[in-house]
Amino acid sequence: MERIAVIGAGLMGHGIAQVFAAAGHEVAVTDTDAARLASVGGRIGGNLARMVAHGVGPADPPSTILKRIQTVPDLAAACAGAHVVVEAAYEDMALKQRLFAELDAACPPRTVLCSNTSTFRITEVAARATHRERILGTHFWLPPYLVPLVEVVRTAHPAPESVDVVIGLLQRAGKHPVRVQKDVAGFVGNRLQHALWREAFAIIDEGICDPGTVDEVIRNGFGLRLAALGPVENADVIGLDLTLAIHNYLLRHLNADAVPSRTLRAKVARGELGLKSGGGFLPWSEAAIAESRDRVTAHLMRALRPVRSGGNPERPDR
C-alpha cells in the first residue's frame, strides 16, 4: 500500500485522509493549527460512525482505519516516505505556491504532489516549484468521503505517469476520478456549478423570485434528475434541434456579467455571510444549520446504498 501525506486538517483535509485510510493506506496529516490537527481522529471517527449507522461504512472497522492515520506537526516529517502528497490548505494562491515550493524541495522526485484547490489553475499553483511536471490537481468534492468525484487536472508541464499513478490510486480507493485535459480556472465542475449560481443570483437581483423559491425550483425540478441524467445526455434525449431552438431564444436573456451579483456583494459588505454569520440569502439558526447538514449527509448516504449492495456496477464503491 502507498503512504499518503495530507497537508491541511480542515474540512477537506481530514475527509481526504479518511478516504485513503479506509482504503488501507498509511496516512500522515499535518497542519499548522495544533487544535485542528488534534481533532482529526475525533472528526473522522464521527464520520465513520455515521456511515456505519447508515449502512455504508467501509469494510474495515473504524478503529482499524483510525490506527492508519498519524497526525504530524512538522511538514517535512509528515511527507517523509510518502508516495503521494495531497495539499488541502486554505484557498490562498501565495500560500499554495509557497507550500508547493517547500514540498518540491522536501520530497524525492518519485513523490507525486497534488493540490485540492477548487478553482486555481494548477500551473499557477506550481509556479515556484522546480519539478513542476510531478504536480497536478486532485479536486475532491465536499464531503470527500461521500462524494465519489475527483477531478484530476494535468498542468502545462504534464507527466503522464504521475496522472496514471493518481488515477489508479483513486480508483482503488473507491473514488470516481475524471481526467481534466486542460488546466483552466474552476476545472469542469465548478465552472458548471458557478454558472448556475450566477444565474440563480441574477434571478434574485432582478426580483423574479425570492432566494428560497430559487432553491425550491431546482430541488423539486431538474435537480431531481441531474444525478441520473446530465445536461449533455439530456440535450440528446430532448433532441439537439429543440435544444438549438431554445438556445436561439433564451441565451440572450441569461446573465453574462463578468462581475459578481450586486445582491451578493451587498450582503458580504454588510457581513451577511450565510451560515457562519447566522444569515445570508437565507436565515440560519442553529436548528436550520443542523437540519441542512443532516439532510445533505443523509441524501448522500442513501445514494451510496445501491452502490455498496451492487445495484449499479458501472459506478465505483464510493
Residue, then its C-alpha position, 0 to 999 in steps of 0.5 A: m500500500e502507498r503512504i499518503a501525506v495530507i497537508g491541511a486538517g480542515l474540512m477537506g483535509h481530514g475527509i481526504a485522509q479518511v478516504f485513503a485510510a479506509a482504503g488501507h493506506e498509511v496516512a500522515v496529516t499535518d497542519t499548522d493549527a495544533a487544535r485542528l490537527a488534534s481533532v482529526g481522529g475525533r472528526i473522522g471517527g464521527n464520520l465513520a460512525r455515521m456511515v456505519a449507522h447508515g449502512v455504508g461504512p467501509a469494510d474495515p472497522p473504524s478503529t482499524i482505519l483510525k490506527r492508519i492515520q498519524t497526525v504530524p506537526d512538522l511538514a517535512a516529517a509528515c511527507a517523509g516516505a510518502h508516495v503521494v502528497v495531497e495539499a488541502a490548505y486554505e484557498d490562498m494562491a501565495l500560500k499554495q505556491r509557497l507550500f508547493a515550493e517547500l514540498d518540491a524541495a522536501c520530497p524525492p522526485r518519485t513523490v507525486l504532489c497534488s493540490n485540492t484547490s477548487t478553482f486555481r489553475i494548477t500551473e499557477v499553483a506550481a509556479r515556484a516549484t522546480h519539478r513542476e511536471r510531478i504536480l497536478g490537481t486532485h479536486f475532491w468534492l465536499p464531503p470527500y468521503l461521500v462524494p465519489l468525484v475527483e477531478v484530476v487536472r494535468t498542468a502545462h508541464p504534464a507527466p503522464e505517469s504521475v496522472d496514471v499513478v493518481i488515477g489508479l490510486l483513486q480508483r482503488a480507493g473507491k473514488h470516481p476520478v475524471r481526467v481534466q485535459k486542460d488546466v483552466a480556472g474552476f476545472v469542469g465542475n465548478r465552472l458548471q456549478h458557478a454558472l448556475w449560481r450566477e444565474a440563480f443570483a441574477i434571478i434574485d437581483e432582478g426580483i423574479c423570485d425570492p432566494g428560497t423559491v430559487d432553491e425550491v425550483i431546482r430541488n423539486g425540478f431538474g435537480l431531481r434528475l441531474a444525478a441520473l441524467g446530465p445536461v449533455e445526455n439530456a440535450d440528446v434525449i430532448g433532441l439537439d434541434l429543440t435544444l438549438a431552438i431554445h438556445n436561439y431564444l433564451l441565451r440572450h436573456l441569461n446573465a453574462d456579467a463578468v462581475p459578481s451579483r450586486t445582491l451578493r456583494a451587498k450582503v458580504a459588505r454588510g457581513e451577511l455571510g450565510l451560515k457562519s454569520g447566522g444569515g445570508f440569502l437565507p436565515w440560519s439558526e442553529a436548528a436550520i444549520a443542523e437540519s441542512r447538514d443532516r439532510v445533505t449527509a443523509h441524501l448522500m448516504r442513501a445514494l451510496r446504498p445501491v452502490r455498496s449492495g451492487g445495484n449499479p456496477e458501472r459506478p465505483d464503491r464510493 
